[in-house]
Amino acid sequence: MMQRISSGSSFEADIGCSRTINDGDYLHVSGTTGFDYETMSLPEDIEAQAAQCLNNIENVPHAQNLDWQDIVRVHYIVPIRDDFQACWPLLATKFGAHPPAATMFVAELMDPTMKIEIEVTAKIRKQIRKLIRK
């Protein structure tokens, strides 16, 4: 059973996408930026944006029941190739013990002030599958 999960953002309706897809085996989280929704701000540097991306991923509906070790695939999208290395220490802290398959793309993002976007896919473990089907 596939479940399409919306954050309620008008952006999802405007472009026709879901924040997250739960296909029963995997949780597919759409590209996530470093926009801080509590303060309605975007940090200036890439490290702070990357940290906020990871915080935003943790707050995705149904992702609260997942652990970073459940992430099996990550895509990083950055507009400036040379900026990405500044994120490595943070990413190694989050993913280092259980590194997922990863790819980094260089591409323009929706807003020129955005410096990174992160998309993840997580394996849903049996013990939490029941929790997120509710």
C-alpha positions in Angstrom: 0.0 0.0 0.0 1.5 3.3 -1.0 0.8 6.4 1.1 1.4 9.9 -0.1 2.2 12.3 2.7 1.8 16.0 2.4 3.2 18.6 4.7 0.3 20.9 3.8 2.5 23.3 1.9 0.9 25.1 -1.0 4.1 24.4 -2.9 3.3 20.7 -3.1 -0.1 21.4 -4.6 1.3 24.0 -7.0 3.9 21.7 -8.6 2.2 18.3 -7.9 4.5 16.5 -5.5 4.3 14.8 -2.1 6.6 15.6 0.8 7.1 11.9 1.5 6.0 8.6 -0.1 5.7 5.5 2.1 5.6 2.5 -0.1 5.5 0.0 2.8 9.2 -0.9 2.5 10.8 2.5 2.1 10.2 6.1 3.0 11.1 8.4 0.1 11.6 12.0 1.4 11.6 14.8 -1.3 14.4 17.2 -1.6 14.7 19.2 1.6 16.2 22.7 1.9 17.8 24.6 4.8 14.8 26.9 5.3 14.0 27.2 9.0 10.2 27.1 9.2 10.1 28.2 12.9 11.9 31.5 12.2 10.9 31.7 8.5 14.5 32.3 7.6 17.3 30.7 5.6 20.8 30.6 7.1 23.5 32.3 5.0 26.2 29.6 5.0 26.1 26.1 3.5 27.0 24.3 6.8 24.1 26.0 8.6 21.7 25.2 5.7 22.9 21.6 5.7 22.2 21.3 9.4 18.7 22.8 8.9 18.1 20.4 6.0 18.8 17.5 8.3 16.6 18.9 11.0 13.8 19.4 8.5 14.2 15.8 7.4 13.9 14.6 11.0 10.6 16.5 11.2 9.1 15.0 8.1 5.8 13.2 8.8 6.6 9.5 9.7 10.4 10.2 9.7 10.3 10.7 13.5 10.1 6.9 13.8 13.3 6.4 11.7 16.9 6.4 12.8 19.7 7.8 10.7 21.0 4.2 10.2 17.7 3.5 8.3 18.7 5.9 5.5 20.0 3.8 2.6 20.3 6.5 -0.1 21.0 10.2 0.0 21.2 12.8 -2.8 23.0 16.1 -2.2 22.3 19.0 -4.6 24.5 22.0 -4.5 24.7 25.0 -6.9 28.5 25.5 -6.2 30.6 22.3 -6.3 33.4 23.8 -4.1 31.0 24.6 -1.2 30.1 21.0 -0.6 33.2 20.0 1.2 32.4 22.4 4.1 29.4 20.0 4.8 31.4 16.9 5.1 32.1 17.0 8.9 28.4 17.4 9.7 27.4 14.7 7.2 30.0 12.3 8.6 28.6 12.9 12.1 25.1 12.0 11.0 25.8 9.2 8.5 29.4 8.1 9.3 28.5 5.1 11.5 26.0 3.8 8.9 26.8 5.4 5.6 24.2 5.3 2.9 24.8 5.2 -0.8 25.3 8.8 -1.8 25.4 11.1 -4.9 26.2 14.8 -5.1 24.8 16.8 -8.0 25.7 20.3 -9.0 22.6 22.2 -10.1 20.8 25.4 -9.6 18.2 25.4 -6.8 14.7 27.0 -6.7 16.0 30.1 -4.9 19.5 31.6 -5.5 20.1 31.9 -1.7 19.7 28.2 -1.2 23.1 26.5 -1.0 22.1 22.8 -0.6 19.1 20.5 -0.9 19.1 16.9 0.5 16.9 14.0 -0.5 16.8 10.7 1.3 15.4 7.2 1.1 15.0 5.2 4.3 14.3 1.5 4.8 11.3 0.9 7.0 12.2 -1.7 9.7 9.5 -4.1 10.6 9.2 -2.9 14.2 8.3 0.6 13.1 6.2 -0.3 10.0 3.1 -0.7 12.3 3.7 2.8 13.8 3.8 4.6 10.5 0.8 2.9 8.9 -1.5 4.7 11.3 
